[in-house]
């Protein structure tokens, strides 16, 4: 087989895989423009009989997704900021300093990586309640961002460990203290890891369901987009078209952020590997 034929065959296979991969999202957009009875009545047909844009209006205004969007943006950005600062600081200590029990601490970190979220929701809720932060944005941000985040911490630790010590020594000769060295020298150099942690944490905080659900049970006005979609599920029936419209509204910002930052995400992975 010639190289040109292999190229064509590879392209065809990748196109088929891409079509299968994208189809569920296209079906979701199609369902958001149909009536509830039409969603499953037409099976795999993607063309709505009538474009029902009112499904989006119902989700945005009547159900309250406008306020859910604001809640989600505030919580997501707060969580991303907290995770980046915490993980970078912890990774800097683990990567640049030797101390007694360091290997044991890293081992504990790795063990917590495998603990399911459901096992930690009770102590997190109790601690947040004792701090009188339950049913607040700050409480949700602390609940999401103050956990282990082992992967982000170890990514920073591995990156900082490979940076030359001369960088810190030169900064110290210029009179910089530890805090100045970290925030003005080391952290800017770790932009590949920061970009990766930003994207991964953004997607996690934007789509997380369990913790915001528990933290906003008594205050529906604080719901996030993921939790707010449960409004369309009733005891006797489900508003499938409204649910699909709400899902599209929830997905669009996350897809847009990834589309804008995907090049930087790839570059960050490549930069981290080169280091």
N, C-alpha and C positions, 0 to 999 in steps of 0.2 A: 504494500500500500504506500503510495507516494505521500510526501509531507503535506501537500495541498489537500488530498482526500482525508487524511487524518485530521487536519484542521477543520474541514467542513463537518466531519463526523462529530468531532468534539463540540463544535458550535451547536449542532442539532441537539445533541444529548443535553448540553447545558441549557438550551432554550426550553426543552421539555421539562427539565428539573425546575427551572425558574417559573414556568407556567404553573406547575403543580404547587410550588411554594407560594406563589402570589395569589392563587385562586381563592383561598379562604378570605383574604382581605377584600378582594373584588366582590365576592359574594356578600360580605358584610355590608359594603357600601350599597350594593344593589338592594339588600334587604331593608336598609334604612330608608329607602325611597318607595317601599311597598306598603300595602295594608297588612295588618297582622294575619289575616286569613290567606293572603297571597304569598306570605313568606315561605310557607311549607307547601302550599297548594300547587305551586309551579315547579317544585323539585329543584333541579339544578339550573333552571332557566334564570339568566342574569338580567333580562330585560323587563323592567316593571311595566304593568299595563298603564298606569298613570304615575307620574312623578309626584310623590307626596312630600313636598318640602316642609309641610307643616309638622312632620315628625321631628325635625330638628328644632323648629320653633317651640314645640311642646316640651322637648327635653331641656332647651336652654332657658325658657322663661317659666313655664308652668311648673315644672318639676324643681327648678332652682339650680340648674347646672352652671349658671353664671357665677353664683356664690361658691359652688363647689370648685370651680376652676380657680378662683382666687385662693381658696383654702389650699388647694393642691400646689399651686405655684409657691405660696409662702412656705409651706411645709417642706417641699422638695428642695428649694434653694437653701433654706435653713439647714436641712439635713446634709446637703452637699458640702456646705461651708464647714459645718462641725466635723464631718468625717474627714475632710481633707486636712484640716488643722490638727485634729487628734492623731490621725494615722501618720502624718508627716512627722510630728513631734515624737511619737512612739517609735517610728521607724528610724528616725535619726539617732535616738539613744541606742536602739538595738544594733544599728549598723555601724556606728562610729565608736562605741565605748564597750569595754570589757568589764564585767562585774560578776560577782559571785551569784550563781544560780541563773545565769543568762540562758544556758541551754535548757534548763528545766522550765524556765518561763516560756521559751519558744515552743517547747513541747506541750505545755498547757494551752498555749494559743492554738496550736494545731488541733488539739482535742476539742476545744470549743467550736471549731469550724464545723464539726459534724453534729452539733446539738440542734435539733429542730426548733423552729421558732415557737411552736406551741408549748414547749417545756419551759420557756423563759417568760411567757406573757404574764403569768401570775405574779412573780416577784417584781417585774418591771411595773406592772399596774399598781402594786402595793407601794413601791417606792415613790412613784409619781403622785399617788394619792396622799402620802405622808408629807410630800413637799407642797401640797395644795396646788398642783399643776394639772390635775386631771380635768378633762374638758377644756383644754386650752391649746393654742397652737404651739406654745413653748413645750408643753408636756409631750405632744406628739413628736416634735423635733428631737427632744432629748431621748424619747423612747426609741426612735429610729436611728439616731446618730451616735448615741452614747454606748452602743454595744461594742462587741469585740472588733468587728470588721477586720478580721485576721488577714484576708487576702490583700487589702489595701496597705495594712501595716507592713506586711512582709515584702510587698513590692517596693515600698519606700526603703525598707531596711536593706534589701539587696542592692538597690541603686546607690544609696548613700555609702555603703560599704566599699564600693568600687571607685569612689571619687578620691583623688589624691589628697594626702594630708597637707600638702604644701598650700592648698587653698585656705585652709583654716589658719595655718601658721602665718601666711602673708597678711590675713585680716587681723590677726592678733598683733602683729607688728605695727599695723596702722591704728591700733588702739580700740578695735572693735571687741565688744563683749560677746558672750555666748548667744544671747538673744539676737543681737545684730548680725552675728555670723550666720545664724540659722535663717533668719527671715530675708536678709539682703544678699547672702552669698549662696548658701546651700539650697534653700527652697527654690529660688529661680532656676538653678541648674537642673532641678528635678522636674522640669516642665513635661517631659514625656510621661512620667508616672502620674503627675497631676492631671494631665489630660485624660489618661485612661481611667483614673479613679473618678474623675468628674462624670464621665459618660456612664460608667457602670453604676455609680451611686444615684445619678439622676434617674436612670431607668428603674432601679430598685425602688426608690422613694416614690416615684410617680405611680407605679403600679401596685405597691404594697396594699394589702387588704385587711389582714387580721388585726394588726395593732391599731390602725385608725378606726376600725369598726368598734373595738372594745373601748377605746378612749373617747368616742363620741356618741355612745349609746344614749346618754341622757341629754345630749345637746345636738340635735340633728343639723343645726346651722353650721356646725364645724365639720361636717362630712367632707370627705375628699371625693374625687370623681369615681374612683374604684368602688367606694362604699355607696355612693349615691345611686349607682346603677341598680341596686337592689330594690329601689322604689318601684321599678317596673314589674317586679315579681310579686304577684298577689297570692292569696290563699287558694283562690279558685281558678285563676287564669294568669297568663303572662302577656304583657304588651311587647310582643317580639319586635315589631317595627320601631317602637319607641326605644327599646333596649338596644337595637342595632344602631340607631341614630346616636344614642348616648355613648355607645362604644366607639363610634367613629370620632365623635367630639373628643373623647378621652385619648384616642390614639394619635390624632393629628399632631398635637404639639410634640409628643415624644418622637414621632417619625421625623418631624421637621428639625428638631434639635440634632438627631442622629445624622440626618442628611447634610446639615450644615457642618457638623464636626467630624464626619466620617473620615475625611482625608487626614485631619489632625490625629484621629484615633489610630489610623493605620501607620502614620508617621511616628506616633508615640510608641507603638509596639515595635516598629523597626528600630527606633532609637534605643529603646530599652534592651533589645537583643544585641545591638552593636556594642553597648556598654559591657 
